[in-house]
Amino acid sequence: METLLLTGDDFAALVSMDDCIAAVEQAFREYGEGRLHAGILSAHAERGAFHIKTSTFGRYFAAKLNANFPSNPSANGLPSIQGVIVLVDATNGFPVAILDSIEVTVQRTAAATAVAAKYLARRDSRTATIVGCGRQGVAQLTALTRVLPIERVNAIDADAERAEKYAASMSERLDLEVRAATTIEPSDVLITCTPSKQAFVRELAPGTFVAAVGADNPEKSEIDPEAMHKSVVVADVLEQCATIGDLRVAIAAGVMSRDDVRAELGAIVAGRATGRRSDDETIIFDSTGAGFQDAAAAAMAYERAVERGIGLRIPLSPRTGRGLG
């Protein structure tokens, strides 16, 4: 048997944003029904960190090993986040595919925001603010427009020139009114996807839906604890959010506990919990990223790659079939 090697370009050619949203929504539904479990293991390095996220999905098991080294772009000319996903046949343990994790992570993270917006944002949401105009910011806005009638967007970044370029590019790409901004003004949807270690969102207008995407390790923070306390909070995976998300900061500040979270998104998607109850509710989706998102996206890419003959096949295991133990 051979293992299929899929690059980021392969994944992008095999799985569209709409496909990824559908796969991630199904994964959240199955997680909410108790059919999937998310696991995470983290380790710190001198200049960065590693984390492994795992989950089953259908007949597969996936493990994503990601490295996060914030200084990489300037110091080494490498992405801040990089790694691989190993997709395994859960019926026999054979590693059927190895995928570059960058494209999968970008797309499935944005897809999770779209799923959350579908269930938690006001259906007539037409304005959005994106804080963080990097690659994730591009994917986030692209995914958001798949589920909401967004018309006007403010783009904010620590690098003003990057915000200007983002606004021009996304205006043309999505046929929207996107403009660069310097401050967060009230909008129907707010998406934060930054590496910030200091909370910068403090005031939220009634009815706003917030996707807090950036805080995915204990050192990061985007949403002020009081803003969390005053809002309805929905977690992707409660235990993860309590240890590495913005919820962790609110708990540490003594203004929230795990019990204050309304629900996990999966329970809402599965119809086992209530999402938005009124147009006036301000709802924050604490998005830390779950292994079942990776598993669902990787499984879809692998099956399509097999059907279409895409990818490089490599013989990882001995052909004899004999193990060492």
Secondary structure, 3 states (H helix, E strand, C coil): CCEEEECHHHHHHHCCHHHHHHHHHHHHHHHHCCCCCCEEEEEECCCCEEEEEEEEECCEEEEEEEEECCCHHHHCCCCCEEEEEEEEECCCCCEEEEEEHHHHHHHHHHHHHHHHHHHHCCCCCCEEEEECCCHHHHHHHHHHCCCCCCCEEEEECCCHHHHHHHHHHHHHHHCCEEEECCCCCCCCEEEECCCCCCCCECCCCCCCEEEECCCCCCCCCCECHHHHHHCEEEECCHHHHHHHCHHHHHHHCCCCCHHHCCEEHHHHHCCCCCCCCCCCCCEEEECCCCHHHHHHHHHHHHHHHHHHCCCEEECCCCCCCCCCC
